Amino acid sequence: MTGAGRFAPSPSGDLHLGNLRTAVLAWLFARRSDRAFLIRMEDLDRVREGSAERQLADLAALGLDPDEPVLTQSSRREAYDHAIDTLRFAGRVYECFCTRREIQQAASAPHAPQGAYPGTCRNLTDAERDERRRAGRRAALRLRADVTTRAVHDVLLGDHTGVVDDLVLRRTDGVPAYNLAVVVDDAFQGVDQIVRGDDLLSSSPRQAYLAGLLGLPVPEYVHVPLALGPTGTRLAKRDGAVTLRDRLDAGESADDVLAEIAASIGAPGCRTVGDLVTRWQPDLLPREPWYVLGHDA
């Protein structure tokens, strides 16, 4: 195998059918391109006790076993600190004292790019920073970007140009930010193919830009359609039996659930990942969202 794909859930609860569908697709894209398949637990935030074990058990029940031991982000704090130090040495880091409300208000200004940090704290003087500290404000660390957009290529969606701003590297509570951790960990694990929901497409230009600054390779992106509830909103517990355990409790088998996922990605009749890897190919994947009509919980 050369390279790797990955599935990287946050252990904040049970995986729903949309999460499992993305995991199946990540496994399939990796296998179809002769890559390893890895699982990483993004446990820097919102961890619910027992969730990681339940998620791994659900993935295993569908046949999605990783080729290497599961990596946890909580074990990687030193690597994130090193990446921040590298950027700081290059003059790419500054303190940001903005509150969430201040950022939202500034970002809603007519001249601000949608979703971009407006640079409020970018050019503070030493005296202004000291004043904010005396006022009890805690500082996040932000990247000092020198571009406003970045183009990336997606296997399914083609070329995409998105906003790059002064993204957060370390939050005010000291926790490394998602964009930094993802970039550092993907490079560390040799991940050169990222399959994830298309709601994360807007993160890719920022992550690709950050990877370049750190001298890390930019992976291949594959953003797949989301699974939605019957009303067209994000799939959630309110939509009924939407987790594997819900379905098992209702009398279905893991193979039944996998067959439902297989039909949603263009491979009806497949009941195991072994069936899928021989019969599925990327051009079978529908480009529209999957509406999960669900069963009663």
C-alpha positions as CSV (number, residue, x, y, z in Angstrom):
1,M,0.0,0.0,0.0
2,T,1.1,3.6,-0.7
3,G,-0.4,6.4,1.3
4,A,-3.5,6.3,3.5
5,G,-7.1,7.4,3.8
6,R,-8.7,7.9,7.1
7,F,-11.9,8.3,9.1
8,A,-11.6,10.7,12.0
9,P,-14.7,11.0,14.2
10,S,-15.0,13.0,17.4
11,P,-16.0,10.7,20.3
12,S,-18.9,12.9,21.4
13,G,-21.7,10.3,20.9
14,D,-22.7,7.4,18.8
15,L,-22.1,7.5,15.0
16,H,-25.3,7.9,13.0
17,L,-25.9,6.4,9.6
18,G,-24.5,9.5,7.8
19,N,-21.2,9.2,9.8
20,L,-21.1,5.4,9.1
21,R,-21.8,6.1,5.4
22,T,-18.8,8.5,5.2
23,A,-16.6,5.9,7.0
24,V,-17.6,3.3,4.5
25,L,-16.8,5.7,1.6
26,A,-13.4,6.5,3.2
27,W,-12.7,2.8,3.5
28,L,-13.7,2.2,-0.1
29,F,-11.8,5.1,-1.6
30,A,-8.7,3.9,0.3
31,R,-9.1,0.3,-0.8
32,R,-9.9,1.1,-4.4
33,S,-6.6,3.2,-4.6
34,D,-4.5,0.6,-2.7
35,R,-4.1,2.9,0.3
36,A,-4.1,1.9,4.0
37,F,-7.2,2.8,6.0
38,L,-6.7,4.5,9.3
39,I,-9.0,5.7,12.1
40,R,-8.1,8.7,14.3
41,M,-10.1,9.8,17.3
42,E,-10.3,13.6,17.4
43,D,-10.7,13.8,21.1
44,L,-9.4,17.3,21.9
45,D,-12.9,18.5,22.6
46,R,-16.4,17.3,23.5
47,V,-15.5,13.8,24.7
48,R,-18.3,11.6,26.0
49,E,-17.2,8.7,28.2
50,G,-17.4,5.4,26.3
51,S,-18.1,7.0,22.9
52,A,-14.7,6.1,21.3
53,E,-15.1,2.4,22.3
54,R,-18.7,2.3,21.0
55,Q,-17.7,4.0,17.7
56,L,-14.9,1.6,17.1
57,A,-17.2,-1.3,17.8
58,D,-19.8,0.0,15.4
59,L,-17.1,0.4,12.7
60,A,-15.8,-3.1,13.3
61,A,-19.3,-4.5,13.1
62,L,-19.5,-3.1,9.5
63,G,-16.1,-4.6,8.7
64,L,-14.1,-1.3,8.8
65,D,-11.1,-2.3,10.8
66,P,-8.0,0.1,10.5
67,D,-4.7,-1.1,9.2
68,E,-2.8,0.6,12.1
69,P,-3.5,1.3,15.7
70,V,-6.0,4.0,16.3
71,L,-4.4,7.4,16.9
72,T,-5.8,9.8,19.5
73,Q,-5.3,13.5,19.1
74,S,-5.0,13.9,22.9
75,S,-1.7,12.1,22.7
76,R,-0.3,14.6,20.2
77,R,-0.2,17.9,22.1
78,E,3.6,18.1,21.8
79,A,3.4,17.9,18.0
80,Y,0.9,20.7,17.8
81,D,3.0,22.9,20.1
82,H,6.0,22.2,17.8
83,A,4.0,23.3,14.7
84,I,2.9,26.5,16.4
85,D,6.5,27.2,17.4
86,T,7.6,26.7,13.8
87,L,5.0,29.2,12.6
88,R,5.9,31.6,15.4
89,F,9.6,31.5,14.5
90,A,8.5,32.5,10.9
91,G,6.5,35.5,12.3
92,R,3.2,33.8,11.5
93,V,1.6,33.8,14.9
94,Y,-0.2,36.6,16.9
95,E,-2.4,36.8,19.9
96,C,-6.1,37.5,19.5
97,F,-8.2,38.8,22.3
98,C,-11.5,39.0,20.5
99,T,-14.6,37.5,22.0
100,R,-16.9,35.3,19.9
101,R,-19.5,38.1,19.8
102,E,-16.9,40.6,18.6
103,I,-15.8,38.3,15.8
104,Q,-19.4,37.7,14.7
105,Q,-20.2,41.4,14.7
106,A,-17.1,42.2,12.7
107,A,-17.5,39.4,10.3
108,S,-21.0,40.6,9.5
109,A,-19.7,43.9,8.3
110,P,-20.4,44.6,4.6
111,H,-16.7,44.6,3.6
112,A,-15.8,41.3,5.4
113,P,-15.4,38.1,3.4
114,Q,-18.1,35.6,4.5
115,G,-16.8,33.5,7.4
116,A,-13.4,35.2,7.6
117,Y,-11.8,36.7,10.7
118,P,-11.5,40.4,10.0
119,G,-8.0,40.8,11.5
120,T,-9.0,42.9,14.5
121,C,-6.0,42.0,16.7
122,R,-3.5,41.5,13.9
123,N,-1.6,44.7,14.4
124,L,-2.1,45.4,18.1
125,T,0.8,47.2,19.7
126,D,2.5,45.8,22.8
127,A,0.7,48.4,24.9
128,E,-2.6,47.4,23.5
129,R,-2.0,43.7,24.2
130,D,-0.9,44.5,27.7
131,E,-4.1,46.5,28.2
132,R,-6.2,43.6,27.2
133,R,-4.3,41.2,29.5
134,R,-4.8,43.6,32.5
135,A,-8.5,43.6,31.7
136,G,-8.5,39.9,32.2
137,R,-8.9,38.9,28.5
138,R,-7.4,35.6,27.5
139,A,-5.7,35.3,24.1
140,A,-6.1,32.7,21.4
141,L,-3.2,32.3,18.9
142,R,-4.0,33.0,15.2
143,L,-2.1,32.5,12.0
144,R,-0.9,35.6,10.2
145,A,-1.9,34.6,6.7
146,D,-0.6,36.5,3.7
147,V,-3.3,35.4,1.2
148,T,-7.1,35.7,1.3
149,T,-8.0,32.7,-0.9
150,R,-6.6,29.3,-1.9
151,A,-7.6,26.9,-4.7
152,V,-7.9,23.2,-4.0
153,H,-9.0,20.3,-6.2
154,D,-11.6,17.9,-5.2
155,V,-12.0,14.5,-6.8
156,L,-15.8,14.7,-7.0
157,L,-16.4,18.5,-7.0
158,G,-13.5,19.7,-9.2
159,D,-11.6,23.0,-8.5
160,H,-12.7,25.0,-5.5
161,T,-11.4,28.4,-4.4
162,G,-12.2,29.4,-0.8
163,V,-11.4,31.9,1.8
164,V,-8.2,31.8,3.8
165,D,-8.1,34.0,6.9
166,D,-6.1,34.3,10.1
167,L,-7.4,31.0,11.4
168,V,-7.1,30.0,15.1
169,L,-4.1,27.8,15.9
170,R,-4.7,27.5,19.7
171,R,-7.9,28.5,21.5
172,T,-8.2,30.7,24.5
173,D,-8.5,27.6,26.7
174,G,-5.1,26.3,25.4
175,V,-6.6,23.5,23.2
176,P,-5.1,23.2,19.8
177,A,-7.6,24.2,17.1
178,Y,-9.2,21.7,14.7
179,N,-7.5,23.0,11.5
180,L,-4.0,22.8,12.9
181,A,-4.4,19.4,14.5
182,V,-5.9,17.9,11.3
183,V,-3.1,19.1,9.1
184,V,-0.3,18.0,11.5
185,D,-1.9,14.6,12.1
186,D,-2.6,13.8,8.5
187,A,1.0,14.5,7.6
188,F,2.3,12.4,10.6
189,Q,0.1,9.5,9.6
190,G,0.9,9.6,5.9
191,V,-2.7,10.4,5.0
192,D,-2.7,11.6,1.4
193,Q,-6.5,11.1,0.8
194,I,-9.2,12.8,2.8
195,V,-12.8,11.6,2.4
196,R,-15.3,13.5,4.4
197,G,-18.6,15.3,4.2
198,D,-19.0,18.1,1.8
199,D,-19.9,20.5,4.6
200,L,-16.2,20.6,5.3
201,L,-15.2,21.7,1.8
202,S,-14.7,25.3,3.0
203,S,-12.1,24.1,5.5
204,S,-9.9,22.7,2.7
205,P,-8.4,25.9,1.4
206,R,-7.3,26.9,4.9
207,Q,-5.9,23.5,5.7
208,A,-4.0,23.3,2.3
209,Y,-2.5,26.8,2.9
210,L,-1.5,25.9,6.5
211,A,0.1,22.6,5.2
212,G,2.2,24.6,2.8
213,L,3.4,27.0,5.4
214,L,4.5,24.0,7.5
215,G,6.2,22.3,4.6
216,L,3.7,19.4,4.7
217,P,2.1,17.7,1.6
218,V,-1.5,18.7,0.6
219,P,-3.7,15.5,0.4
220,E,-6.2,14.6,-2.2
221,Y,-9.6,15.8,-1.2
222,V,-12.9,13.9,-1.7
223,H,-15.9,15.6,-0.2
224,V,-19.0,13.4,-0.3
225,P,-22.7,14.3,0.0
226,L,-24.2,14.4,3.4
227,A,-26.9,12.3,4.9
228,L,-29.9,14.4,5.8
229,G,-33.1,13.8,7.8
230,P,-36.5,13.6,6.2
231,T,-37.0,17.4,6.4
232,G,-33.7,18.1,4.7
233,T,-31.8,19.1,7.9
234,R,-28.8,17.4,9.3
235,L,-29.4,13.8,10.4
236,A,-30.0,13.7,14.2
237,K,-31.5,11.5,16.9
238,R,-34.9,13.2,16.4
239,D,-35.1,11.5,13.1
240,G,-35.7,8.1,14.7
241,A,-33.5,5.0,14.6
242,V,-30.4,6.6,13.0
243,T,-27.5,4.8,14.8
244,L,-26.4,1.2,14.2
245,R,-27.4,0.3,17.8
246,D,-30.9,1.7,17.2
247,R,-31.2,-0.5,14.2
248,L,-29.8,-3.6,16.0
249,D,-32.3,-3.0,18.8
250,A,-35.1,-2.9,16.2
251,G,-34.1,-6.3,15.0
252,E,-31.9,-5.5,12.0
253,S,-28.4,-6.9,11.5
254,A,-25.2,-5.1,10.8
255,D,-25.4,-6.5,7.3
256,D,-28.9,-5.0,6.9
257,V,-27.5,-1.6,7.8
258,L,-24.5,-1.9,5.5
259,A,-26.9,-2.9,2.7
260,E,-28.9,0.3,3.3
261,I,-25.7,2.3,3.1
262,A,-24.5,0.4,0.0
263,A,-27.8,1.2,-1.8
264,S,-27.3,4.9,-0.9
265,I,-23.9,5.0,-2.6
266,G,-25.0,3.3,-5.8
267,A,-24.3,-0.4,-5.0
268,P,-27.6,-2.1,-4.1
269,G,-27.5,-5.7,-3.1
270,C,-24.1,-5.5,-1.4
271,R,-24.3,-6.7,2.2
272,T,-20.6,-6.8,3.2
273,V,-17.6,-4.5,2.6
274,G,-16.1,-7.5,0.7
275,D,-19.1,-7.2,-1.8
276,L,-18.7,-3.5,-2.0
277,V,-14.9,-3.4,-2.7
278,T,-15.4,-5.7,-5.7
279,R,-18.6,-4.0,-7.1
280,W,-18.5,-0.3,-6.1
281,Q,-16.6,2.4,-8.0
282,P,-16.6,6.2,-7.4
283,D,-18.7,7.1,-10.5
284,L,-21.6,5.2,-8.9
285,L,-21.8,7.6,-6.0
286,P,-24.8,10.0,-6.3
287,R,-23.9,13.6,-6.1
288,E,-27.0,14.7,-4.2
289,P,-27.6,14.3,-0.4
290,W,-28.9,11.0,0.9
291,Y,-32.2,11.5,2.6
292,V,-32.6,9.0,5.4
293,L,-36.3,8.3,5.9
294,G,-35.5,6.4,9.0
295,H,-37.5,4.1,11.2
296,D,-39.1,4.9,14.5
297,A,-36.7,4.6,17.4
